[in-house]
Amino acid sequence: MPTLSEFATDDRAARMALSFVGTPNDPTTGHLLEQVGAVELIKLVSKDGPVPGMDDIATAVWRDRIRSATTLEHLATRIGGARSFRVIIPSDPDWPAALNDLGDRTPYALWAKGRTELLSTPISQRITITGHELQLLMALTSRRNSVMT
């Protein structure tokens, strides 16, 4: 049976896998990612033994949380279903440099559609609208009605 390490042979593949099995905004994983890199981090998840900067109990808890997140088959299905997305990692020119300010909480990867080069433009030139379509429509309608009255 293939292992996660066999799938994650380069930085992009390892970060893709980590984005599905890792906990977002996890400073422990983020710190380890900074220390050893994505490929080595996946190897540390897959094998037993010490993890830099963690005692035995912290290592066991960290590994169990990541290992129990998904099976390799489920991971392959999820990644296969996301083929229409582009995966952006910190070494890509479209990576928003401001995300690096998050330190150990920096996202492992960004899954994006559309003009990803816009992500690397200055923050002052960007606007983001996030939310459920119905809520967004209601908010815009409410705003338009209040301006018209």
C-alpha positions as CSV (number, residue, x, y, z in Angstrom):
1,M,0.0,0.0,0.0
2,P,1.4,3.4,-0.9
3,T,2.4,5.8,1.8
4,L,1.9,9.5,2.2
5,S,5.7,9.9,1.8
6,E,5.6,8.2,-1.6
7,F,3.0,10.7,-2.8
8,A,4.7,13.8,-1.3
9,T,8.0,13.7,-3.3
10,D,8.4,17.4,-3.8
11,D,7.5,20.6,-2.0
12,R,4.3,21.2,-3.9
13,A,2.9,17.7,-3.5
14,A,3.9,17.7,0.2
15,R,2.1,21.0,0.8
16,M,-0.9,19.8,-1.1
17,A,-1.1,16.7,1.1
18,L,-0.5,18.8,4.2
19,S,-3.3,21.2,3.3
20,F,-5.7,18.2,3.5
21,V,-4.3,16.3,6.5
22,G,-2.8,19.1,8.6
23,T,-4.7,21.4,10.8
24,P,-4.9,25.0,9.4
25,N,-3.3,27.6,11.6
26,D,-1.4,25.0,13.6
27,P,1.7,26.7,15.0
28,T,3.4,23.3,15.8
29,T,3.1,22.0,12.2
30,G,3.9,25.5,10.9
31,H,7.1,25.7,13.0
32,L,8.2,22.2,12.0
33,L,7.5,23.1,8.3
34,E,9.8,26.1,8.6
35,Q,12.5,23.9,10.3
36,V,12.6,20.9,8.0
37,G,10.5,21.6,4.9
38,A,7.3,20.0,3.6
39,V,8.8,16.8,2.2
40,E,10.7,16.0,5.4
41,L,7.7,16.9,7.5
42,I,5.5,14.4,5.6
43,K,8.3,11.8,6.2
44,L,8.2,12.6,9.9
45,V,4.4,12.0,9.9
46,S,4.8,8.7,8.1
47,K,7.6,7.1,10.2
48,D,8.1,6.5,13.8
49,G,10.9,8.1,15.8
50,P,11.7,11.5,17.2
51,V,10.5,14.8,15.8
52,P,12.8,17.9,16.2
53,G,11.7,20.1,19.1
54,M,9.0,17.7,20.5
55,D,9.0,15.3,23.3
56,D,7.6,11.7,22.9
57,I,4.1,12.7,24.0
58,A,3.8,15.8,21.9
59,T,5.1,13.8,18.9
60,A,2.6,11.0,19.4
61,V,-0.3,13.5,19.7
62,W,0.9,15.5,16.6
63,R,1.3,12.3,14.5
64,D,-2.0,10.9,15.6
65,R,-3.9,14.1,14.7
66,I,-2.4,14.2,11.2
67,R,-2.5,10.4,10.5
68,S,-6.1,10.2,11.5
69,A,-7.2,13.1,9.3
70,T,-7.6,11.0,6.2
71,T,-6.5,7.8,4.3
72,L,-4.2,8.0,1.3
73,E,-7.1,6.8,-0.9
74,H,-9.3,9.6,0.4
75,L,-6.5,12.1,-0.1
76,A,-6.0,11.0,-3.7
77,T,-9.8,11.4,-4.3
78,R,-9.8,14.9,-2.8
79,I,-6.8,16.1,-4.8
80,G,-8.2,14.5,-7.9
81,G,-11.4,16.4,-7.4
82,A,-9.5,19.7,-7.1
83,R,-7.8,19.5,-10.5
84,S,-9.4,22.7,-11.6
85,F,-7.6,24.6,-8.9
86,R,-4.0,25.9,-9.1
87,V,-1.9,25.2,-6.0
88,I,0.2,28.2,-5.0
89,I,3.1,27.7,-2.5
90,P,5.5,30.2,-1.0
91,S,8.1,29.7,-3.7
92,D,5.7,30.7,-6.4
93,P,5.7,34.3,-7.8
94,D,2.0,34.6,-7.2
95,W,2.3,33.8,-3.5
96,P,1.1,36.9,-1.5
97,A,4.2,37.9,0.5
98,A,2.1,39.4,3.2
99,L,1.1,35.8,4.3
100,N,4.7,35.2,5.4
101,D,4.0,37.7,8.2
102,L,1.9,35.0,9.8
103,G,5.1,33.1,10.7
104,D,4.3,29.6,12.0
105,R,0.6,30.1,11.0
106,T,1.3,30.8,7.4
107,P,-0.9,28.6,5.1
108,Y,0.7,25.5,3.8
109,A,-0.6,26.2,0.3
110,L,-3.3,28.2,-1.4
111,W,-5.8,26.6,-3.7
112,A,-6.9,29.2,-6.3
113,K,-8.9,29.7,-9.5
114,G,-8.6,32.6,-11.8
115,R,-6.0,35.3,-12.1
116,T,-3.6,34.3,-9.4
117,E,-1.1,37.0,-10.3
118,L,-3.5,39.4,-8.6
119,L,-2.7,37.8,-5.2
120,S,0.8,39.3,-5.4
121,T,-0.3,42.8,-6.0
122,P,0.0,45.3,-3.1
123,I,-2.8,44.9,-0.5
124,S,-4.0,48.5,-1.1
125,Q,-5.0,47.4,-4.6
126,R,-7.1,44.5,-3.6
127,I,-10.6,43.9,-2.3
128,T,-12.0,40.5,-1.2
129,I,-15.6,39.6,-0.7
130,T,-16.0,36.4,1.2
131,G,-19.1,34.7,2.3
132,H,-22.1,32.7,1.3
133,E,-23.8,33.9,-1.9
134,L,-27.2,34.4,-0.3
135,Q,-25.7,36.4,2.6
136,L,-23.7,38.5,0.2
137,L,-26.7,39.2,-2.0
138,M,-28.8,40.2,1.1
139,A,-26.0,42.5,2.3
140,L,-25.6,44.2,-1.1
141,T,-29.4,44.6,-1.5
142,S,-29.7,46.0,2.0
143,R,-26.8,48.5,1.3
144,R,-28.4,49.6,-2.0
145,N,-31.8,50.1,-0.3
146,S,-30.3,52.2,2.4
147,V,-28.5,54.4,-0.1
148,M,-31.6,54.9,-2.2
149,T,-33.8,56.0,0.8
